[in-house]
């Protein structure tokens, strides 16, 4: 039998008995006046990716424009593909970039004026891309050594970055008033801006990660940068308009600049307040433990975000045992206490010691978020027992440890189910020890 007959299926019994391949499945989905033709890219109904083609769209033009905007500037599947608070974060991020771009144009114009050049809007726009000097790089180098602290408190450092940026901008604004000190003033301004750039970029990833719900971090990052770019361009345009009119003089800039700076800082503060960071740091761990001790419930990242203190993140929370972490061992423990405490907390990766109405916690080098939660619970239970008159903190420490052992499996399971990441504890580059040294 020749090949042509085999292809036609005429003569080969095996070929004749084969079932014809299944045809691709097609169906039409209708949602909100939009009809979409859907099919499997691969043959068969159980595998392959689904392709979707719009075959009819009877929505008003306004709805089509909104849908197109969402596709370009919001992650695929929004709002179901992101965590709570993303829209609030995005709105204030847009406001922040818009006001920041305007400030940048005006400050660049001031620098050109201080250097003796006639400040035209075209000069300010062109120079905004190339005006960098060695002081800015020095600021970047200094700030780059603080990366661990930024991991622990990305929100606070993000706000600090914008404060530093506005401080540098303010120095550029006043540079025309002291042209003889142009190099010093402009250099210090660029130094502050260099630190701001590093802090802003370093905190971008943990902030975006807090919104990723379906492993869509790259999509979130791309759409976030698209929104930043759009409103930066709009801000540059508005800044050029101000530089040509109201802010054509230094006096005008000194009036408008503080207003724009206030809007800028307000935007970034609200932006950070809306961000539900799910990593464990000292403040968030203390808040989780305090809520559990008071109510028996574990709060999730979205519930704690507006309660975080972004100005003073290292505040002590009494309901969580007033725990202070990250101090060197030599400052919080006497040598003879180490073995005693290790016997009190066998096989644990933390040590606790009360001193001056505070509970100092020292973690082992390999301690995780779960280890920090265990130590915090012991401190909180001991503090609660002490307040109820069951004895001094040292006397109730063993009882508190036993209580922690009983409730911890349920507690940590609830912590994980609420979305907290417990594999790491970000203590901001605090001091840790290796217990093996004391054996």
C-alpha positions in Angstrom: 0.0 0.0 0.0 1.5 3.3 -1.0 1.8 6.4 1.1 -1.1 8.2 -0.6 -3.5 5.4 0.2 -2.3 5.5 3.8 -3.0 9.2 4.0 -6.5 8.7 2.5 -7.1 5.9 4.9 -8.1 3.4 2.2 -6.8 -0.1 2.9 -5.1 0.0 6.3 -7.4 -1.6 8.9 -5.6 0.1 11.7 -6.0 3.4 10.1 -9.7 2.7 9.4 -10.4 1.8 13.0 -8.7 5.0 14.3 -11.2 7.6 15.7 -11.0 11.0 14.0 -9.2 13.6 16.1 -11.6 15.7 18.2 -12.4 19.0 16.8 -11.5 22.2 18.7 -14.2 23.4 21.0 -15.7 26.8 20.5 -18.2 28.7 22.6 -19.5 32.2 23.0 -19.4 34.1 26.3 -21.7 37.1 26.7 -20.9 39.6 29.5 -21.9 43.2 29.9 -23.0 43.6 26.2 -19.7 42.1 25.0 -19.7 38.8 23.0 -16.5 36.8 23.0 -15.6 33.8 20.9 -13.6 31.4 23.0 -11.7 28.3 21.9 -8.8 26.0 23.0 -5.6 26.7 21.2 -4.6 23.0 21.5 -6.7 20.2 20.3 -9.0 18.6 22.8 -11.2 20.0 25.5 -8.9 19.3 28.4 -5.6 21.0 27.6 -4.1 24.0 26.0 -4.6 27.7 26.5 -7.8 29.5 25.8 -7.9 32.1 23.1 -10.5 34.9 23.3 -11.7 37.1 20.4 -14.3 39.9 20.7 -16.9 39.4 18.1 -19.5 42.0 19.2 -19.2 44.9 21.5 -22.3 47.1 22.0 -21.1 49.0 25.0 -21.0 52.8 24.9 -17.8 54.4 23.8 -17.1 55.6 27.4 -17.1 52.0 28.7 -14.7 50.9 25.9 -12.3 53.7 26.7 -12.4 52.8 30.4 -11.8 49.1 29.6 -8.9 50.1 27.3 -7.4 52.3 30.1 -7.6 49.4 32.6 -5.9 47.0 30.2 -3.0 49.4 29.7 -2.5 50.6 33.3 -3.9 47.9 35.6 -2.8 44.3 36.0 -4.6 41.6 34.0 -7.7 40.4 35.8 -8.0 43.5 37.9 -9.5 43.8 40.6 -9.5 40.1 41.3 -5.7 39.6 40.6 -4.5 42.1 43.3 -4.8 42.5 47.0 -7.0 45.0 48.8 -5.9 48.6 48.7 -4.3 48.6 45.2 -6.7 51.2 43.7 -6.1 53.6 46.6 -2.3 53.0 46.3 -2.5 53.7 42.6 -4.5 56.9 42.9 -2.1 58.5 45.4 0.9 57.2 43.4 -0.4 59.1 40.4 -0.8 62.3 42.5 2.7 61.8 43.9 4.3 61.5 40.5 2.3 64.4 39.1 3.4 66.8 41.8 6.9 65.5 41.9 7.4 66.1 38.2 6.2 69.7 38.5 8.6 70.3 41.4 11.4 68.9 39.3 10.8 71.3 36.4 10.6 74.3 38.7 13.7 73.4 40.7 15.7 72.8 37.5 14.7 76.2 36.3 15.9 77.7 39.6 19.3 76.0 39.2 19.8 77.4 35.7 18.9 80.8 36.9 21.4 80.6 39.7 24.1 79.4 37.3 23.5 82.6 35.2 21.4 81.2 32.4 18.1 82.6 31.4 15.5 80.2 32.7 13.2 79.2 29.9 10.9 76.2 30.0 12.7 74.5 27.2 16.0 74.6 29.1 14.4 73.3 32.2 12.8 70.3 30.4 16.1 69.4 28.6 18.3 69.8 31.7 16.0 67.7 33.8 17.3 64.6 32.2 21.1 65.4 32.4 21.5 67.6 35.5 23.4 65.1 37.8 26.7 65.5 39.6 29.0 63.7 41.9 27.1 64.7 45.1 24.1 62.8 44.0 26.2 59.7 43.5 27.7 60.1 47.0 24.2 60.2 48.4 23.4 57.0 46.6 26.4 55.2 47.9 25.6 56.2 51.5 22.0 55.2 51.3 22.8 51.9 49.6 24.3 50.6 52.9 20.8 50.8 54.6 19.1 48.1 52.5 18.2 45.8 55.4 16.4 48.6 57.2 14.5 49.3 54.0 13.4 45.6 53.8 12.1 45.9 57.4 10.3 49.2 57.0 9.7 49.8 53.3 6.8 52.2 54.0 8.7 54.5 56.3 11.7 54.6 54.0 9.5 55.3 51.0 8.1 58.3 52.8 11.6 59.4 53.9 12.7 59.2 50.3 10.1 61.7 49.2 10.9 64.0 52.1 14.6 63.9 51.1 13.6 64.6 47.5 11.5 67.6 48.5 14.3 68.9 50.8 16.7 68.7 47.8 14.2 70.5 45.7 13.7 73.3 48.3 17.5 73.9 48.3 17.4 74.2 44.5 14.5 76.7 44.8 16.5 79.0 47.1 19.8 78.7 45.2 19.1 81.9 43.1 19.0 83.8 46.4 22.6 82.9 47.2 24.4 82.5 43.8 27.8 82.8 45.5 27.0 79.5 47.3 25.6 77.8 44.2 27.9 74.8 44.3 27.3 74.1 48.0 23.6 74.6 47.9 23.0 72.7 44.6 25.5 70.0 45.8 23.6 69.4 49.0 20.3 69.3 47.2 21.6 66.7 44.8 23.1 64.7 47.7 19.6 64.5 49.3 18.1 63.6 46.0 20.7 60.8 45.5 19.6 59.2 48.8 16.0 59.6 47.8 16.5 57.8 44.5 18.1 54.8 46.2 15.5 54.6 49.0 12.6 54.9 46.5 13.9 52.2 44.2 14.9 49.8 47.0 11.4 49.9 48.5 9.6 49.5 45.2 9.8 45.6 45.1 8.5 44.9 48.6 5.7 47.3 48.0 4.6 45.8 44.7 5.0 42.3 46.1 2.4 43.1 48.8 -0.2 43.6 46.1 0.7 40.5 44.0 -2.1 38.0 44.5 -1.6 35.5 41.6 2.1 35.5 41.1 1.6 38.6 38.8 4.5 40.7 40.2 5.9 41.5 36.7 2.5 42.6 35.5 2.0 44.8 38.6 5.4 46.3 38.2 4.9 47.1 34.5 1.5 48.7 35.0 2.7 50.7 38.0 5.6 52.1 35.9 3.1 52.9 33.1 1.0 55.0 35.5 4.2 56.7 36.9 5.3 57.6 33.4 2.0 58.9 32.4 1.6 61.2 35.3 5.2 62.2 35.3 4.8 63.5 31.7 1.6 65.3 32.7 3.4 66.8 35.6 6.3 68.0 33.4 3.8 69.7 31.1 2.0 71.4 34.0 5.4 72.4 35.5 6.4 74.0 32.2 3.2 76.0 32.3 3.9 77.2 35.8 7.5 78.0 35.0 6.3 80.2 32.2 3.7 82.1 34.3 3.2 82.0 38.0 6.7 80.6 38.8 8.8 82.6 36.4 10.3 84.3 39.4 11.9 83.0 42.6 9.2 84.5 44.7 6.6 82.6 42.7 8.4 79.3 43.3 8.7 80.0 47.0 4.9 80.3 47.1 3.9 77.4 44.8 6.8 75.0 45.8 5.7 74.4 49.4 2.1 73.8 48.2 3.2 71.2 45.7 5.5 69.6 48.2 2.7 69.3 50.7 0.6 67.6 48.0 3.5 65.3 47.1 4.1 64.2 50.7 0.4 63.7 51.3 0.2 61.5 48.2 3.0 59.2 49.2 1.8 58.9 52.8 -1.7 57.9 51.7 -0.1 55.6 49.1 1.9 53.8 51.8 -1.0 53.6 54.2 -3.0 51.7 51.6 -0.2 49.1 51.1 -0.8 45.8 52.9 2.7 44.6 53.4 2.6 40.9 54.6 6.2 40.4 55.9 6.9 40.3 59.6 8.9 43.1 61.1 9.0 44.3 64.8 6.0 46.6 64.6 3.7 44.2 62.6 4.7 41.2 64.7 3.9 43.2 67.9 0.5 44.2 66.5 -0.4 40.7 65.5 0.5 39.4 69.0 -1.3 42.2 70.8 -4.5 41.6 68.8 -4.3 37.8 69.5 -3.7 38.3 73.3 -6.6 40.8 73.6 -9.2 39.1 71.3 -7.9 35.7 70.4 -8.0 36.7 66.7 -5.3 37.3 64.2 -5.4 40.4 62.1 -4.4 40.3 58.4 -2.2 42.7 56.5 -5.1 44.6 55.1 -6.5 45.2 58.6 -3.2 46.3 60.1 -2.1 48.7 57.3 -3.9 51.8 58.5 -2.8 51.2 62.1 0.9 51.1 61.4 2.9 54.0 62.7 4.9 55.2 59.7 6.7 58.0 61.6 7.8 56.0 64.6 7.8 52.3 63.5 9.9 51.2 66.5 7.4 52.2 69.1 6.8 49.7 71.9 3.3 48.1 72.3 2.5 47.3 75.9 -0.1 44.7 75.1 2.5 42.7 73.2 5.0 42.7 76.1 6.8 46.0 75.3 9.4 44.0 73.3 12.5 45.7 72.0 14.5 43.7 69.5 17.8 44.0 67.7 20.0 45.2 70.6 23.5 43.7 71.1 23.5 40.8 73.6 26.2 42.5 75.8 23.8 45.4 76.4 20.8 43.5 77.5 22.1 40.3 79.2 24.8 39.6 81.8 27.0 36.6 80.9 25.7 34.5 83.8 22.1 34.9 82.6 22.7 33.4 79.2 22.8 29.8 80.3 20.0 30.3 82.7 17.7 31.7 79.9 18.8 29.0 77.5 17.6 26.5 80.0 14.3 28.3 80.4 13.8 28.3 76.6 15.2 24.9 75.5 15.6 24.4 71.7 14.4 28.0 71.0 16.1 30.5 68.8 15.4 33.5 71.1 16.3 34.8 74.5 14.1 37.1 76.6 15.1 39.4 79.5 13.2 42.1 81.3 15.0 45.4 81.9 13.6 48.8 82.8 10.0 47.9 82.0 10.9 46.5 78.6 11.4 43.0 77.4 14.6 42.6 75.3 14.6 39.9 72.8 17.7 38.5 71.1 17.4 36.2 68.1 19.7 33.5 66.8 21.2 34.1 63.4 18.9 31.6 61.7 15.7 32.6 63.5 12.6 32.9 61.3 9.4 34.8 61.6 7.9 31.9 63.5 10.7 32.0 66.1 10.0 35.8 66.6 6.3 35.1 67.0 7.0 32.5 69.7 9.3 34.8 71.6 6.8 37.7 71.3 3.9 35.5 72.6 5.9 34.5 75.6 6.7 38.1 76.4 3.1 39.2 75.9 1.7 36.4 78.1 4.3 37.1 80.8 3.4 40.8 80.7 -0.3 40.0 81.0 0.2 37.7 83.9 2.4 40.3 85.7 -0.3 43.0 85.2 -2.9 40.6 86.7 -0.8 40.2 89.8 0.4 36.6 89.2 4.0 37.6 90.2 7.0 39.3 88.7 7.9 38.9 85.1 10.7 36.4 85.9 8.4 34.4 88.1 5.8 33.9 85.4 8.2 33.4 82.5 8.0 29.6 82.7 4.2 29.6 82.9 4.0 32.0 79.9 6.3 29.7 77.9 4.1 26.7 78.6 1.0 28.7 77.6 2.7 29.7 74.4 3.5 26.0 73.6 -0.2 25.1 73.9 -1.6 27.9 71.7 1.2 28.3 69.2 0.1 25.6 66.6 -3.3 27.1 66.3 -1.9 30.7 66.4 0.7 30.2 63.7 -1.7 28.3 61.5 -4.1 31.3 61.7 -1.2 33.7 61.0 -0.4 31.9 57.8 -4.0 31.6 56.7 -4.4 35.4 57.0 -1.7 35.8 54.5 1.4 36.6 56.6 4.8 35.4 55.4 6.4 33.7 58.3 9.6 32.2 56.8 11.6 35.4 57.5 11.7 38.0 60.2 13.0 41.4 59.0 14.4 43.2 62.0 16.3 45.9 60.1 19.8 44.5 60.4 19.5 44.1 64.2 22.0 42.2 66.2 21.8 38.4 66.3 23.8 35.7 67.9 25.0 32.2 67.3 24.1 30.2 70.5 26.8 27.6 69.7 29.3 30.1 71.1 27.9 29.6 74.6 28.1 25.8 74.7 
